[in-house]
């Protein structure tokens, strides 16, 4: 097998032009509770990332992120910062699945920071992240919670659109998560897949041929919640556990549809959580 650097690529002959045309976008959103209703206090948009706000269905606030660049390619950089003040409730999703396209070398970066104050809650529920063959992505999720804050964070990653006959064979994927409560680190992990990703996913100890994975982080979460979630019927491989005051569910499936079904089933079973309408269309 030839190395990626040996493959001809139309971008290889114009690195300066390629670098100058990378998409950069950011959204900074802060919300606060006013008379029992969550309202926007700060909204900052830059580059190709936008935030839109559907009609309110409850006292909580919902936001939809839109990437006007139409996807993520090599060298693109996107950042999302969300902050919920005391007693505020915020749910954020994306308008569509985010597609990570092939890269001639440079990685794309997605950075997410969530800050949740006392008695506030953020539900971070983006739609799937889909990696195409030879994609290169580095993502970082940093979460800072007050002692009495609540969080729901769900991320789905799909390695290739198998329903359309596409397969991700090679690429680079790095995913870093950190969760702190009152400044104390409760959870940190880094997932790293590179090179022949298809061969790694085929290994039984990795994904046993699965091409779609998901992580759902729930704070607070204890053994009672875990027992209730485990009692559900899932069609994917699912593991659910709790420690340090939070619950963590992991999913692995042979296709994105099965995994999405199970993630929606789990989210629907959580008290006080309303699935974004875009997930159901």
Rosetta silent file (secondary structure, phi, psi, omega in degrees, C-alpha in Angstrom):
SEQUENCE: XXXXXXXXXXXXXXXXXXXXXXXXXXXXXXXXXXXXXXXXXXXXXXXXXXXXXXXXXXXXXXXXXXXXXXXXXXXXXXXXXXXXXXXXXXXXXXXXXXXXXXXXXXXXXXXXXXXXXXXXXXXXXXXXXXXXXXXXXXXXXXXXXXXXXXXXXXXXXXXXXXXXXXXXXXXXXXXXXXXXXXXXXXXXXXXXXXXXXXXXXXXXXXXXXXXXXXXXXXXXXXXXXXXXXXXXXXXXXXXXXXXXXXXXXXXXXXXXXXXXXXXXXXXXXXXXXXXXXXXXX
SCORE:     score description
SCORE:     0.000 S_00000001
   1 L     0.000  131.708  177.700    0.000    0.000    0.000 S_00000001
   2 L   -77.385  147.942  175.440    1.348    3.425   -0.912 S_00000001
   3 L   -70.810  155.692 -178.415    1.503    6.100    1.735 S_00000001
   4 H   -57.510  -33.880 -177.438   -0.961    8.992    1.445 S_00000001
   5 H   -67.133  -19.730 -179.107    1.885   11.371    0.639 S_00000001
   6 H   -85.317  -13.658 -178.471    2.664    9.366   -2.511 S_00000001
   7 L   -76.817  137.916  175.229   -0.815    9.758   -3.938 S_00000001
   8 L   -67.180  142.047 -179.834   -1.288   12.563   -6.454 S_00000001
   9 L  -146.442  134.800 -175.072   -3.573   15.285   -5.136 S_00000001
  10 L   -65.358  -20.702  178.738   -4.720   18.458   -6.847 S_00000001
  11 L   -83.437  -15.895 -173.743   -4.036   20.462   -3.677 S_00000001
  12 L   -65.196  -24.373 -176.327   -0.452   19.275   -3.401 S_00000001
  13 L   -92.578   -0.710 -179.714    0.751   21.746   -6.037 S_00000001
  14 L  -142.764   60.197 -176.907   -0.818   24.821   -4.432 S_00000001
  15 H   -60.649  -36.178 -178.299   -0.400   24.627   -0.645 S_00000001
  16 H   -66.067  -45.041  178.891   -0.477   28.421   -0.200 S_00000001
  17 H   -64.987  -38.393  179.543   -3.774   28.806   -2.062 S_00000001
  18 H   -62.518  -48.040 -178.632   -5.208   25.844   -0.228 S_00000001
  19 H   -63.290  -34.103 -176.649   -4.304   27.254    3.183 S_00000001
  20 H   -73.871  -14.018 -176.349   -5.702   30.675    2.297 S_00000001
  21 L  -112.027   26.251  177.803   -9.115   29.234    1.486 S_00000001
  22 L   -81.125  144.993  178.561   -9.802   27.316    4.685 S_00000001
  23 L   -81.606  137.812  176.595  -13.116   27.892    6.448 S_00000001
  24 E  -132.087  130.979 -179.897  -13.043   29.398    9.925 S_00000001
  25 E  -151.326  151.670  177.902  -16.121   29.845   12.068 S_00000001
  26 E  -152.087  151.301  172.974  -17.142   30.370   15.669 S_00000001
  27 E  -134.377  129.651  172.564  -20.232   30.889   17.800 S_00000001
  28 E  -119.353  119.411 -176.314  -20.246   32.216   21.340 S_00000001
  29 E  -129.391  125.747  173.926  -23.608   31.986   23.080 S_00000001
  30 E  -123.327  137.857 -179.700  -24.454   32.926   26.665 S_00000001
  31 E  -128.008  156.175  177.847  -27.923   32.633   28.158 S_00000001
  32 E  -141.809  159.068 -179.322  -29.490   33.698   31.444 S_00000001
  33 E   -94.417  124.687  179.625  -32.741   33.078   33.246 S_00000001
  34 E  -126.278  114.476 -179.412  -35.108   36.073   33.440 S_00000001
  35 L    53.523   40.250  176.295  -38.420   35.623   35.297 S_00000001
  36 L    82.331    3.488 -179.274  -38.231   31.875   34.822 S_00000001
  37 E  -121.419  134.435  179.103  -37.514   32.057   31.081 S_00000001
  38 E   -81.312  127.850 -178.085  -34.120   31.475   29.458 S_00000001
  39 E  -130.162  156.837  177.189  -33.070   34.346   27.207 S_00000001
  40 E   -72.883  135.704  173.436  -30.010   35.194   25.130 S_00000001
  41 E  -115.322  -31.342  176.380  -27.530   37.569   26.761 S_00000001
  42 E  -139.339  128.115  172.920  -24.559   37.214   24.387 S_00000001
  43 E  -134.862  114.275  177.788  -24.567   36.010   20.780 S_00000001
  44 E  -125.152  128.143  179.796  -21.363   36.317   18.761 S_00000001
  45 E  -123.281  143.914  177.008  -20.943   34.775   15.316 S_00000001
  46 E  -146.153  148.167  177.540  -17.882   34.761   13.100 S_00000001
  47 E    63.801 -136.702 -172.222  -16.966   33.236    9.766 S_00000001
  48 L   -97.381   13.864  178.749  -19.158   30.458    8.403 S_00000001
  49 E  -108.467  132.554 -177.180  -20.800   29.369   11.662 S_00000001
  50 E  -130.562  156.180  174.807  -24.243   30.719   12.607 S_00000001
  51 E  -122.690  131.090  177.759  -26.755   30.223   15.427 S_00000001
  52 E  -125.733  154.770 -169.445  -30.501   30.338   14.861 S_00000001
  53 L  -126.793  103.963  178.333  -33.265   30.134   17.434 S_00000001
  54 L   -62.820  165.173  177.579  -36.517   28.235   16.704 S_00000001
  55 L   -58.306  134.768 -176.752  -39.772   29.318   18.272 S_00000001
  56 L   -66.490  135.561  176.438  -39.712   28.525   21.980 S_00000001
  57 L  -104.444  -22.630  179.865  -41.733   25.474   23.049 S_00000001
  58 L  -139.780 -170.663  177.034  -40.960   25.720   26.772 S_00000001
  59 L   -73.758  -12.974  176.588  -39.261   28.121   29.159 S_00000001
  60 L   -78.272  166.145  178.918  -35.927   26.691   27.977 S_00000001
  61 E  -110.989  137.623  176.238  -34.064   28.085   24.960 S_00000001
  62 E  -115.042  142.217  177.831  -33.196   26.065   21.864 S_00000001
  63 E  -132.691  147.518  177.674  -30.478   26.936   19.359 S_00000001
  64 E  -122.739  125.196  177.674  -29.528   25.438   15.992 S_00000001
  65 E   -91.069  136.772 -178.726  -25.990   25.738   14.638 S_00000001
  66 E  -126.281  126.420  175.377  -25.555   26.132   10.883 S_00000001
  67 E   -98.814  102.785 -176.813  -22.276   25.703    9.007 S_00000001
  68 L   -72.798   -8.699  176.305  -22.654   27.807    5.854 S_00000001
  69 L   -74.035  -14.301  176.336  -19.411   26.327    4.488 S_00000001
  70 L    80.992   13.807 -179.642  -21.382   23.162    3.729 S_00000001
  71 L   149.260 -176.278 -178.786  -19.005   20.802    5.506 S_00000001
  72 E  -126.516  128.844  179.914  -15.557   20.583    7.037 S_00000001
  73 L  -124.630 -179.317 -174.268  -12.375   20.064    5.036 S_00000001
  74 L   -56.441  129.817  176.800   -8.647   19.950    5.700 S_00000001
  75 L    83.596   -7.551  176.659   -7.379   22.846    7.765 S_00000001
  76 L   -67.215  150.516 -179.072  -10.826   24.225    8.601 S_00000001
  77 E  -136.380  125.577  179.510  -11.277   25.470   12.171 S_00000001
  78 E  -132.188  143.065 -179.068  -14.560   25.776   14.057 S_00000001
  79 E  -139.209  137.807  177.219  -15.236   26.674   17.678 S_00000001
  80 E  -127.930  128.135  177.077  -18.428   26.694   19.764 S_00000001
  81 E  -125.702  121.115 -178.505  -18.636   28.218   23.243 S_00000001
  82 E  -122.006  136.073  179.667  -21.852   27.862   25.251 S_00000001
  83 E  -137.783  124.770  177.333  -22.511   29.297   28.698 S_00000001
  84 E  -110.430  119.868  178.257  -25.682   28.885   30.778 S_00000001
  85 L   -73.820  176.680 -177.492  -26.091   31.233   33.739 S_00000001
  86 L   -51.279  129.696  175.447  -27.808   30.241   37.008 S_00000001
  87 L    72.452    0.348 -179.306  -31.172   28.471   36.496 S_00000001
  88 L   -80.798  154.201  177.825  -30.963   28.775   32.672 S_00000001
  89 E  -131.418  124.939 -175.579  -31.767   25.850   30.347 S_00000001
  90 E  -134.079  131.572  172.972  -30.248   25.586   26.875 S_00000001
  91 E  -119.330  130.119 -178.027  -30.512   22.898   24.185 S_00000001
  92 E  -127.942  132.384  174.986  -28.248   23.109   21.151 S_00000001
  93 E  -133.825 -173.580  177.532  -28.281   20.960   18.024 S_00000001
  94 E  -119.542  154.951 -176.910  -27.102   21.272   14.420 S_00000001
  95 L   -67.478  -26.220 -178.551  -29.136   21.818   11.277 S_00000001
  96 L  -157.803  173.474  173.175  -27.714   18.677    9.669 S_00000001
  97 L   -63.808  142.669  179.011  -25.067   16.029   10.058 S_00000001
  98 E   -91.321  124.822 -176.517  -21.574   17.517    9.854 S_00000001
  99 E  -101.535  127.652  178.456  -19.529   16.032    7.013 S_00000001
 100 E  -105.588  109.934 -172.627  -15.752   15.811    7.330 S_00000001
 101 L   -87.154  169.120 -176.704  -14.261   15.548    3.836 S_00000001
 102 E   -59.723  151.479 -177.858  -10.970   14.025    2.671 S_00000001
 103 L  -125.595  139.187  172.774   -7.762   15.837    3.471 S_00000001
 104 L   -79.726    0.373  179.978   -4.470   16.049    1.546 S_00000001
 105 L   162.737  -62.469 -175.844   -2.707   16.358    4.896 S_00000001
 106 L   -65.287  144.664  178.517   -3.820   19.105    7.320 S_00000001
 107 L   -88.748  151.004  170.240   -6.386   18.162    9.950 S_00000001
 108 E   -86.929  152.575 -178.609   -9.635   20.005   10.578 S_00000001
 109 E  -126.003  132.649  174.184  -10.305   21.201   14.125 S_00000001
 110 E  -124.827  120.357 -179.612  -13.568   21.361   16.038 S_00000001
 111 E  -119.199  128.929 -179.376  -13.465   22.837   19.548 S_00000001
 112 E  -125.775  128.729  175.360  -16.482   22.821   21.871 S_00000001
 113 E  -126.945  128.276 -179.938  -16.602   24.437   25.305 S_00000001
 114 E  -120.094  127.436  177.507  -19.612   24.138   27.615 S_00000001
 115 E  -125.850  126.380 -172.952  -19.928   26.116   30.863 S_00000001
 116 E  -129.578  121.857 -176.556  -22.919   25.512   33.132 S_00000001
 117 L   -84.938 -178.825 -176.832  -23.659   27.532   36.278 S_00000001
 118 L   -58.909  132.200  178.526  -25.508   26.515   39.445 S_00000001
 119 L    61.667   15.304  176.667  -28.958   24.944   38.816 S_00000001
 120 L  -101.152  167.728  178.922  -28.527   25.464   35.067 S_00000001
 121 E  -145.295  137.676  170.084  -28.553   22.822   32.326 S_00000001
 122 E  -121.056  132.489  170.937  -27.080   22.490   28.857 S_00000001
 123 E  -112.026  109.166  179.438  -28.090   19.750   26.438 S_00000001
 124 E   -98.323  105.494 -170.760  -25.475   19.509   23.662 S_00000001
 125 E  -131.693   61.915  176.933  -27.145   17.349   20.994 S_00000001
 126 L   -67.986  154.687  172.544  -25.533   17.835   17.577 S_00000001
 127 L   -74.375 -179.192 -169.638  -26.503   15.519   14.760 S_00000001
 128 L   -57.714  150.132  165.837  -24.001   12.994   13.443 S_00000001
 129 E  -102.555  119.974 -175.715  -20.422   13.730   12.485 S_00000001
 130 E  -109.892  121.275  178.091  -19.697   11.779    9.282 S_00000001
 131 E   -97.235  126.284  175.176  -16.102   11.080    8.286 S_00000001
 132 L   -86.985  166.839  179.483  -15.363   10.472    4.610 S_00000001
 133 L   -57.306  133.446  179.213  -12.443    8.388    3.376 S_00000001
 134 L    67.946   22.920  173.040   -9.056   10.027    4.164 S_00000001
 135 E   -71.986  155.524  176.655  -10.656   12.629    6.421 S_00000001
 136 E  -136.510  114.714 -174.980   -8.500   14.151    9.165 S_00000001
 137 E  -135.738  134.748  170.420  -10.264   15.550   12.229 S_00000001
 138 E  -122.828  120.947 -177.574   -9.168   16.663   15.687 S_00000001
 139 E  -123.095  141.970  177.841  -11.995   17.495   18.092 S_00000001
 140 E  -131.252  130.071  176.961  -11.877   18.765   21.657 S_00000001
 141 E  -121.321  116.948  179.783  -14.824   18.966   24.074 S_00000001
 142 E  -118.189  128.090 -174.434  -14.231   20.808   27.355 S_00000001
 143 E  -126.200  127.931  177.712  -16.990   20.970   29.977 S_00000001
 144 E  -123.597  118.050 -176.511  -16.988   23.054   33.159 S_00000001
 145 E  -117.306  143.621  166.059  -19.886   22.558   35.578 S_00000001
 146 L   -74.308  165.798 -175.391  -20.889   24.175   38.842 S_00000001
 147 L   -58.193  -36.114 -178.004  -21.650   21.749   41.661 S_00000001
 148 L  -103.257   17.860 -178.929  -25.424   21.848   41.105 S_00000001
 149 L   -82.552  160.991  176.426  -25.376   22.058   37.289 S_00000001
 150 E  -123.661  150.078 -177.414  -26.853   19.497   34.903 S_00000001
 151 E  -146.005  141.399  166.625  -25.527   18.317   31.553 S_00000001
 152 E  -132.457  120.050 -176.936  -26.519   16.106   28.669 S_00000001
 153 E  -130.483  117.778 -178.284  -23.875   15.690   25.988 S_00000001
 154 E  -127.248  127.376  179.080  -24.380   13.287   23.062 S_00000001
 155 E  -130.378  129.517  177.518  -21.995   12.814   20.152 S_00000001
 156 E  -115.007  132.301  176.980  -22.435   10.403   17.234 S_00000001
 157 E  -124.089  130.512 -179.087  -19.586    9.606   14.837 S_00000001
 158 E  -119.076  125.341 -178.734  -20.098    7.674   11.598 S_00000001
 159 E   -95.143   85.112  179.556  -17.132    6.256    9.704 S_00000001
 160 L    90.217  144.756  179.368  -18.301    6.440    6.075 S_00000001
 161 L   -89.128   81.548 -175.681  -21.783    6.504    4.558 S_00000001
 162 H   -64.440  -28.655  179.189  -22.223    2.760    4.164 S_00000001
 163 H   -64.744  -20.883  178.426  -25.880    3.156    3.157 S_00000001
 164 H  -105.260   15.348  177.530  -24.606    4.931    0.035 S_00000001
 165 L    76.615   16.575 -179.225  -21.941    2.343   -0.671 S_00000001
 166 L  -102.145  147.677 -179.950  -19.122    4.494    0.709 S_00000001
 167 L  -136.418  135.167  171.827  -16.451    3.260    3.088 S_00000001
 168 L   -85.739  118.377  179.412  -13.874    5.054    5.164 S_00000001
 169 L  -102.596  -51.237 -178.717  -10.642    3.118    4.763 S_00000001
 170 E  -123.911  159.154  176.453   -7.904    5.496    5.836 S_00000001
 171 E   162.345 -164.757  179.379   -7.812    8.735    7.778 S_00000001
 172 E  -145.368  128.704 -179.680   -7.115   10.358   11.117 S_00000001
 173 E  -140.302  120.637  177.436   -9.546   10.927   13.984 S_00000001
 174 E  -126.905  128.774 -176.924   -8.657   12.310   17.412 S_00000001
 175 E  -131.940  117.565 -177.487  -11.370   13.043   19.997 S_00000001
 176 E  -116.350  130.596  177.480  -10.556   14.577   23.401 S_00000001
 177 E  -123.536  139.981  171.412  -13.079   15.024   26.233 S_00000001
 178 E  -140.180  132.329  178.678  -12.613   16.701   29.611 S_00000001
 179 E  -124.641  125.757  176.146  -15.281   17.181   32.296 S_00000001
 180 E  -124.442  143.821  173.216  -14.760   19.311   35.403 S_00000001
 181 E  -127.893  124.317 -174.121  -17.144   20.084   38.259 S_00000001
 182 L    53.017   36.611  177.501  -16.278   22.968   40.573 S_00000001
 183 L    82.638   -7.386 -178.477  -12.866   22.954   38.925 S_00000001
 184 E   -93.566  130.446  179.272  -12.169   19.298   39.745 S_00000001
 185 E   -71.797  120.003  179.909  -11.417   16.953   36.866 S_00000001
 186 E  -104.600  -29.013 -173.086  -13.976   14.105   36.857 S_00000001
 187 E  -153.572  132.769  176.097  -13.538   12.581   33.427 S_00000001
 188 E  -151.258  135.190  176.001  -10.922   12.759   30.676 S_00000001
 189 E  -155.491  155.912  174.791  -10.268   10.562   27.683 S_00000001
 190 E  -132.355  126.093  173.164   -8.709   10.672   24.249 S_00000001
 191 E  -104.212  133.370 -178.444   -9.716    8.454   21.345 S_00000001
 192 E  -136.351  120.659  174.310   -7.232    8.202   18.503 S_00000001
 193 E  -126.614  132.966  179.675   -7.695    6.314   15.241 S_00000001
 194 E  -151.120  168.839  179.221   -5.300    6.666   12.337 S_00000001
 195 E    70.633 -128.535 -179.064   -3.932    4.951    9.266 S_00000001
 196 E   -80.910   81.577 -176.899   -6.017    1.972    8.163 S_00000001
 197 H   -64.411  -38.627 -179.302   -9.120    2.843   10.195 S_00000001
 198 H   -58.203  -42.831  179.725  -11.270    0.224    8.455 S_00000001
 199 H   -66.506  -38.096  179.091   -8.936   -2.564    9.591 S_00000001
 200 H   -66.641  -44.043  179.953   -8.903   -1.246   13.154 S_00000001
 201 H   -65.055  -26.416 -179.907  -12.703   -1.004   13.336 S_00000001
 202 H   -72.678  -20.062 -178.688  -12.949   -4.563   12.044 S_00000001
 203 L   -67.850  140.153 -176.851  -11.026   -5.870   15.069 S_00000001
 204 L   -61.625  -37.157 -176.848  -13.223   -7.473   17.700 S_00000001
 205 L   -77.746   -8.657  179.088  -11.590   -5.558   20.557 S_00000001
 206 L  -101.854  -70.972 -178.921  -12.211   -2.234   18.786 S_00000001
 207 L  -139.827   -1.237  178.535  -15.612   -2.220   17.083 S_00000001
 208 L    52.371   38.832  178.568  -16.105   -5.758   15.679 S_00000001
 209 L    90.821   -2.951  177.920  -16.915   -4.275   12.280 S_00000001
 210 L   -66.432  149.618 -179.012  -19.086   -1.444   13.568 S_00000001
 211 L  -125.372    6.681  178.906  -18.985    1.821   11.634 S_00000001
 212 E  -140.038  130.785 -179.808  -21.011    4.079   13.942 S_00000001
 213 E  -131.911  158.208  177.277  -20.255    4.980   17.552 S_00000001
 214 E  -149.676  150.139  173.629  -21.790    7.324   20.103 S_00000001
 215 E  -127.498  130.635  176.990  -21.046    8.662   23.550 S_00000001
 216 E  -123.777  120.578 -178.553  -23.731   10.075   25.849 S_00000001
 217 E  -110.668  128.039 -175.260  -22.628   11.851   29.033 S_00000001
 218 E  -127.504  123.734  177.847  -25.253   12.605   31.705 S_00000001
 219 E  -130.664  126.727   -3.008  -24.690   14.743   34.804 S_00000001
 220 L   -77.687  162.429  178.718  -25.879   14.041   37.421 S_00000001
 221 L  -160.552  126.090 -178.722  -26.120   10.298   36.973 S_00000001
 222 L  -127.735 -167.761 -175.411  -26.012    7.428   39.450 S_00000001
 223 H   -64.552  -32.917  179.406  -26.740    3.727   39.700 S_00000001
 224 H   -64.092  -43.031  177.551  -30.528    4.214   39.728 S_00000001
 225 H   -64.731  -43.342 -179.792  -30.373    6.002   36.383 S_00000001
 226 H   -59.860  -43.804 -179.894  -28.018    3.383   34.962 S_00000001
 227 H   -61.684  -40.674  179.672  -30.351    0.564   35.994 S_00000001
 228 H   -67.088  -39.935  179.998  -33.310    2.289   34.333 S_00000001
 229 H   -70.089  -37.316  179.769  -31.388    2.898   31.115 S_00000001
 230 H   -67.579  -21.274 -178.104  -30.060   -0.656   30.978 S_00000001
 231 L   -74.100  -10.871 -179.685  -33.617   -1.992   31.196 S_00000001
 232 L   -76.760  161.900  176.360  -34.373   -0.674   27.708 S_00000001
 233 L   -94.894  121.685  178.449  -34.183   -2.750   24.539 S_00000001
 234 L  -118.266  151.310  177.250  -31.340   -1.702   22.246 S_00000001
 235 L  -101.407  -12.646  176.580  -30.354   -3.029   18.815 S_00000001
 236 L   -94.627  172.645  167.372  -26.757   -1.774   19.030 S_00000001
 237 E   -76.652  125.751 -174.474  -23.945   -2.850   21.315 S_00000001
 238 E  -134.412  136.995  172.214  -24.419   -0.648   24.390 S_00000001
 239 E  -129.128  131.940 -177.070  -22.511   -0.178   27.622 S_00000001
 240 E  -132.708  130.885  179.463  -23.787    2.073   30.425 S_00000001
 241 E  -150.221  173.503  178.456  -22.043    2.841   33.707 S_00000001
 242 E  -145.488  148.323  172.309  -21.635    5.579   36.315 S_00000001
 243 E  -167.460  161.059  178.611  -18.932    6.944   38.593 S_00000001
 244 L    54.849   24.719  175.850  -17.915   10.300   40.052 S_00000001
 245 L    84.574   10.148  176.216  -21.554   11.413   39.980 S_00000001
 246 E  -133.611  161.690  177.135  -22.170   11.081   36.232 S_00000001
 247 E  -114.274  146.838 -178.491  -23.430    8.390   33.861 S_00000001
 248 E  -134.304  127.989  176.755  -21.836    7.420   30.569 S_00000001
 249 E  -118.290  135.586  177.829  -23.395    5.409   27.755 S_00000001
 250 E  -123.261  139.024 -178.235  -21.457    4.112   24.768 S_00000001
 251 E  -125.351  146.924  172.688  -22.947    2.733   21.569 S_00000001
 252 E  -145.177  129.117 -175.502  -21.470    0.824   18.631 S_00000001
 253 E  -140.668  160.602 -179.716  -23.491   -0.300   15.628 S_00000001
 254 L   -77.837  -13.561  175.651  -23.052   -1.764   12.164 S_00000001
 255 L  -153.832  159.802 -174.211  -24.863    1.187   10.605 S_00000001
 256 H   -66.960  -34.162 -176.914  -25.810    4.745   11.498 S_00000001
 257 H   -63.841  -43.755  178.294  -29.578    4.165   11.431 S_00000001
 258 H   -61.715  -44.750 -178.294  -29.448    1.512   14.153 S_00000001
 259 H   -66.253  -43.339  179.627  -27.260    3.656   16.343 S_00000001
 260 H   -60.097  -40.861  177.981  -29.363    6.774   15.867 S_00000001
 261 H   -57.218  -45.421 -176.754  -32.471    4.782   16.826 S_00000001
 262 H   -71.420  -38.617  178.670  -30.882    3.680   20.081 S_00000001
 263 H   -64.009  -42.525  177.798  -29.499    7.093   20.990 S_00000001
 264 H   -62.697  -40.241  178.887  -32.927    8.666   20.468 S_00000001
 265 H   -61.650  -42.638  179.785  -34.510    5.935   22.602 S_00000001
 266 H   -66.928  -45.835 -179.291  -32.082    6.643   25.423 S_00000001
 267 H   -62.335  -38.113 -178.422  -32.484   10.415   25.227 S_00000001
 268 H   -66.087  -22.432 -178.141  -36.280   10.086   25.135 S_00000001
 269 L   -85.238   -7.643 -177.915  -36.215    8.152   28.394 S_00000001
 270 L   -84.142  138.185 -178.578  -34.465   10.961   30.296 S_00000001
 271 L   -70.589  137.242  175.574  -36.626   13.216   32.412 S_00000001
 272 L    76.381    8.187 -179.196  -36.979   16.819   31.295 S_00000001
 273 L  -107.151  129.030  176.856  -35.310   16.243   27.926 S_00000001
 274 L  -111.806  121.827 -178.940  -37.037   17.154   24.685 S_00000001
 275 L   -65.309  130.695  176.151  -35.504   15.698   21.532 S_00000001
 276 L   -55.318  138.090 -177.825  -34.759   18.472   18.995 S_00000001
 277 H   -59.784  -30.766  179.534  -37.293   18.419   16.184 S_00000001
 278 H   -64.705  -25.767  176.654  -34.494   18.286   13.619 S_00000001
 279 H   -68.909  -23.335 -170.138  -33.504   14.863   14.963 S_00000001
 280 H  -103.589    1.717 -178.416  -36.966   13.526   14.128 S_00000001
 281 L  -100.701    0.000    0.000  -37.366   14.821   10.567 S_00000001
